[in-house]
Amino acid sequence: MSGAGIRAGRWLLMPRFHLNIFNGSGPVPDESGQDLADIDAAKEQAVMGIRSILSAEVLEGVMDLRGRIEIADAAGQLLLVVAYAEAVTIKSPEPNG
């Protein structure tokens, strides 16, 4: 499946994507997956998921950017990897500022 919807009769079937999490807590497979319009929508879901995970970490005083979400299709083929560091912009204080 290329990530585009498939027509079945009058219905447009959306492809299923699995967003598998890999971080310091270990792998968390997405066994059920999500029906999303395309790979761009799957990437957006991954970014939002990463931001949610990182926000919870920040509340604990930690931000571990070493994780990733691997997006796979319904057959399990890896389509895209979104690193945690890609989901946020870190701004450091200016020296002497």
C-alpha positions in Angstrom: 0.0 0.0 0.0 1.5 3.3 -1.0 -0.2 5.4 1.6 -3.0 6.6 -0.6 -6.6 5.8 0.0 -8.2 2.9 -1.9 -11.7 3.1 -3.3 -14.0 0.2 -2.4 -17.5 0.8 -3.8 -18.6 4.2 -2.6 -16.2 4.3 0.3 -12.7 5.5 0.4 -10.7 3.1 2.6 -7.8 4.8 4.4 -4.5 2.9 4.8 -3.6 1.6 8.3 -0.4 2.8 9.8 1.4 1.5 12.9 3.3 4.0 15.0 5.8 1.9 17.0 7.6 3.7 19.8 11.3 3.1 20.7 12.7 4.9 23.7 14.3 4.5 27.1 11.3 2.6 28.3 11.8 0.0 25.6 9.9 -0.8 22.5 6.1 -0.2 22.5 4.6 -1.8 19.4 1.4 -0.3 18.0 -0.5 -3.5 17.5 -3.9 -2.0 16.4 -2.6 0.8 14.2 -4.6 3.8 13.0 -6.4 4.5 9.8 -5.0 7.7 8.4 -5.2 9.5 5.1 -1.6 9.2 4.1 2.0 9.1 5.3 2.0 12.8 6.0 -0.9 12.3 8.4 0.9 9.4 10.0 4.0 11.6 10.4 1.9 14.4 12.0 0.4 11.8 14.5 3.9 10.6 15.3 5.1 14.2 16.0 2.2 14.9 18.2 2.7 11.6 20.1 6.4 12.5 20.6 5.5 15.9 21.9 3.1 14.4 24.3 5.7 11.9 25.6 8.3 14.6 26.0 6.0 16.9 27.8 5.3 14.2 30.4 9.1 13.7 30.7 9.7 17.4 31.2 7.2 17.4 34.1 9.5 14.8 35.7 12.6 17.0 35.0 14.0 15.0 32.1 13.8 15.2 28.3 15.3 12.2 26.5 15.6 12.9 22.8 17.1 9.5 21.9 13.8 7.9 21.1 12.0 7.5 17.8 8.7 6.4 16.3 8.8 4.0 13.4 5.9 4.2 11.0 5.0 0.9 9.3 2.2 0.0 7.0 -0.4 -2.8 7.6 2.0 -5.4 6.3 4.7 -4.3 8.8 6.9 -2.6 6.2 8.9 0.3 7.6 7.9 3.5 5.8 9.4 6.3 7.9 11.3 7.0 11.1 10.6 10.1 13.1 13.3 10.9 15.7 12.2 12.6 18.9 14.7 15.4 18.2 12.8 16.2 15.0 9.6 16.9 16.8 10.8 19.8 18.9 13.1 22.9 18.7 15.4 23.4 21.7 16.4 27.0 22.3 19.3 27.6 24.7 19.9 30.8 26.5 22.3 33.2 24.8 25.7 33.5 26.5 25.9 36.8 28.4 22.1 37.1 27.9 
